Amino acid sequence: MKKQLVSIVVSLYNEEEGVDHFWDSLKEVLRRENDIDFEVIWVNDGSTDQTQMAIDQIRKKESFENISNVSIEFSKNFGHESAMIAGIDNTNGEAIICIDSDGQHPPEEIPKMIQSYNEGNDIILMQRISRNDNSFLKKRFSRFFYKVINFLSAVKFEENSTDFFLISKQIKEILESNFRDQNRFIRGFIQSLGFSKKTLTFTAPAREYGESSYSYLGLTKLAFNAIFSFSNKPLRISIFLSVFFILFTIGMIGYTLYTYWYGTTAPSGYNTIIIFMSASFSILFVTLSILSLYFEKLIQEMRKRPIYIIKKKND
């Protein structure tokens, strides 16, 4: 009887300090699942350290009956989302698990994810209930991010969902053929598809090796990608602001003409003009900023440049 094949996509960027430790914990989990074959897809997202050397050593030295290792090396750094897409594109398994190598996605959760998939779920989301090394500011930022995107988007996203998830081969094929956006939010894509879905929870341990490549600027960029990929509400808000200001302007004109025709004493003009001009230019620039962001995303999509470029692949 043919064994079930599950693909594990591991995204890495400058993770040389933690690769071996992550592999030690991952292989112990996978080796215990004797009735399942695993292919581990290591995606090196243009690392500038010795990450690729560490991956190559694992491929050459480690050999197990139910585990195969595949290495994909990018020509440069394309970003975490591109690395996940490349890994998913190159899988052969009937189920695909995406996991980070920083130790904050516990491999011990993988058997539960596979069990849930075998129960008939096409999408398994891993929701982080806590993170041992998260600062108060990052927790507030994350909570604020999900509140904003759920307010703006028609799709309601699971709070604290992560890039640790499982998808079926059918979901992979949909992502491969229909979701080739330059501006990606993969955890959002898979939540917007429907299908049978289950959410599992986990606690993220503190990061022991290396440093997170996600800065607040990077998290903000991801937030903007998510918002502008799933919502047109910012455009509607800009229209509302414009209509509100038009009505305000009409009221100001009517009041000015009334005081002129009927000789009523008007208030001091300087303050009125300054407030009026400040409000008008503020609303104008907010509207232009929103439109500019949408135009930027549209131009990027029209250029159809590659999401990633593979420098080398080792099966």
N, C-alpha and C positions, 0 to 999 in steps of 0.2 A: 504494500500500500504506500502510495506517494505521500511524503511528509508535507505538512503545511509550510509554506515559505513566507517568512516575515522579514521586511526590510527595515533597517534602522538607519536613519539619516542623521549624521553627526556634523554640525556646523562648527568650524573652528577659525579663530582669528587671533594670532599671537598667543597660543595656549601651550607653548612648549613645557611650561612648568607643571601643568596639570594633566597632560595627555595620558601619561602612564598610569597615574592614579585613577583617572576616569576609566581607562581600559580595564584595570584590575577589578573595579567594582562591576563594570558592565559584563565582562566575560564570565564572572562568577554567577551572575543571574542567568545569562543565556545558556551556559553549560548545563544548568539544572533542568532546562526545558528540553529533555532528550527527544521528545516526539515532535519537535519543531526545528526546521532549518532556518538559520538567520544569515542574511547578507548585511554587513555593516558598510554603509557608504560614508566614507570620510571626505568631507568637502572642505578643502583648505582655501579660505576666502582671501587669498593674496597676502598671507602672513609674511612679515619681514623678519621673523626670528627663525628658530629651528623647528617649528611645528611640523613642517613637511618631513624632515629627517626622522622625527619621532614617529610619525605615521608609517613611514617606510620600514622602520625597524619592527614595528608591530606586525606589519604585513609579512615580513620575511621570517621573523623568529617565532611568531605565534601561529599555531596550527591546531584546529579542533575539528572534530568530525562534523559538527552541526553549525559551524560558524565560518563564513568566508568574509574576506575584507577587500573592499574596493576603494581606491584612492582617486579623488578628483582634485586637481590643482588649478586654481584660476590664474589668469595672466596678470591680474591686479586685484585690489580690493573692490568688490562690487556691493558689499553690504550683506547683512545677515539674511534679509528676505531673499535676495538673489541666490545665496548659498542653499537655502532650504528648497527653493524652486529647482535648482540644478540637481540636488540630491533626489528629490521626488521624481524628476524627469528620467533619471537613470536607474530607477528601481525596477525589480522584476517580481517583487512579492505580491501576494494577494492582499496584504495589509502593510501599511507604511507607518512607521513611528518616527516623528521628528523629536530630537532631543539635543540639548546643548551640552558641551563638554566641560562646562565650568564647575560641575559638581552640584549645581543647584536644582537640577532635574534628576531626582533619585532613580537610578535604573531599577531599584527594587519594586517600583510601581509597574514595570512593564508586564509582568504576568497578569496583573489585574486588568490592564488595558486589553490584552489579547483575549482574556476570558470574556470581557464585555463585548468585544468584537464578535467572538464566536456565539454569543447570545443573540446576534442579529443586528448589532448597531454598526452603522457605516462611519460614524464620527464619534470619537472619544475625546472629550475636552478635559484637560487637567487644570483644575482651578486651585490656585495657591491660596491657602487659608492664612498662612503666615510665612514670613521670611526672617530667619534668625539674625541676619545682618543688615536688614533694611533700616534706613534712617527714618526719623519721624517725617522729614520733608518729603522723601520719596513715597512714603505711604500716602501722604496727603495728595501728592501729585497724581499718583495712580488712581486714587478715589475720585479726584476732580476730573481726570481724563475720562473715566467711564461715565460719569454723570453728564459731562458735556456731550460726548458722542452719542449716548443714548437719548439725550434731549434732541439732538439735531438729526439723528438718523431714524429712518423707518424700521431698520433692523435693530433689535435689542440685543446687546452683547452681554455675555456672562462677565460679571465683574471679576477682575483678577484672573481672567483666563490667560494662558501663557502660550509660548511657542513649543510647548511639550504636548503633543497630541498624536492621535492615531486616525488615519483615514483608510478607507477601503480602496481597492484598485479602481473602482468606478468613480470615486471622488477624484483620484489622481488623474484619470482620463479627462474629467471635466476641467480640472485646473490646467491641464496640458493644452487643451484645445480652445478654451474660452476665456481664461483669466491670465492673459499675458500682458497685464498692465505694467507700464514703466514705474508707476507709483503703487506699491503693493502693501497690503496689510493682510497677510495670509490667514492669520487666526480669525480675521473678520470675514474673509472670503468663505472659509469653510462653514462659518456659523450662518451665513446668508443663504446657503444652498438648500436648506430643508433636510430631507432624508431622516433616517432614524439616528438619533443622537443621544449620547449619555455624558453626564459630567461627573468626574471623579475628583476628589480633593487630595491635596498633599501638602506637607510642610517642607518648605525649601530650607535646606541646611545652609549655614554660613559658608561663604566662599573661602576656601583654604589656600588656593593657589592662583597667582596672577591677579590682574585687576580687570574690572568690568570695562568693556569697550563702549558701553552705553553711557554717555554724558547726558546732562540735562538738555543740552542742545539737540543731541541725537533723539532723546525721548520726545522732545517738542516736535521735531521733524516727523517722527513716526505718528504723533498725535494729529498733525496737520494732514498727513497722508491718509490716515483713517477717516478723518472728518470729510475731506474733499473727495474721497473715493466712494463714500456711502451716503452723502447728503447734499441736497441742493438748498437746504434751508438758509445757509448764509446768503445766497442770492436773493431769496425771498425777504430776508431781514433787511438787506440793502434796499430793496424795493419799498418795504414798509417805511424805512427811515426817509427815503426820498419823498414818498407820498406825504408823510407827516410834516416834513419840512416845507413842501409845497403849500400845504394847508396853513402852516404857520406863517409863511410868506404872504399868502393871500390875506390872512387876518391882519398882518402888519400893514399891508398896502391899504386895506379898507380903513383901518384906524387912522392912518396918516391922512388919507383923503377926507375922512370925516372931520378931523381937526382943522384941515385947511378950509373946507367949505363952510363949516359952521362956526369958525372962529374960536373953537375951544382951545384953551391953553395946552399945548403939548408938553410932555416931560422933556428934560434936558436931552438934547440929541446925541451927545458924545457917548454916554453910557449905552444908549440904545443901539447905536451903530456898532460899537465894539462888540457887544454881546451878540448882535445879529451876525456880524461877519465871522466871529469866532465859531459860533454854532454851525453856520453854513459851511465853512471850510472844513470843520471837523467831520461833519457828515459826508461831505464830498470826498475827503481823503479815505475815510473808512470804506465807502462804497467802491472807490477806485482800487483800494487794496484788496478787497474781496474779489473783484473782477480780475485783477492782475494775477492772483493766485490760481483762479480757474483757468485763465488764459495760459499760464505757465504749464499747468498740468496737461492742458489740451495740446499745446505745442510739443511737449515731450512725447505724448502718445502718437502724434502724427509723424514724428521723426522715425519711429519704429526701430530704434537702435537696440542692439542685443541686450538682453537682461543680464547675461553673463557670457564670458569667453573662457573656454576650457584650454588651459595650456598643456595639460598632460593628464591622461587617465590610465590608471594601472588596475587591471582586473586580477 
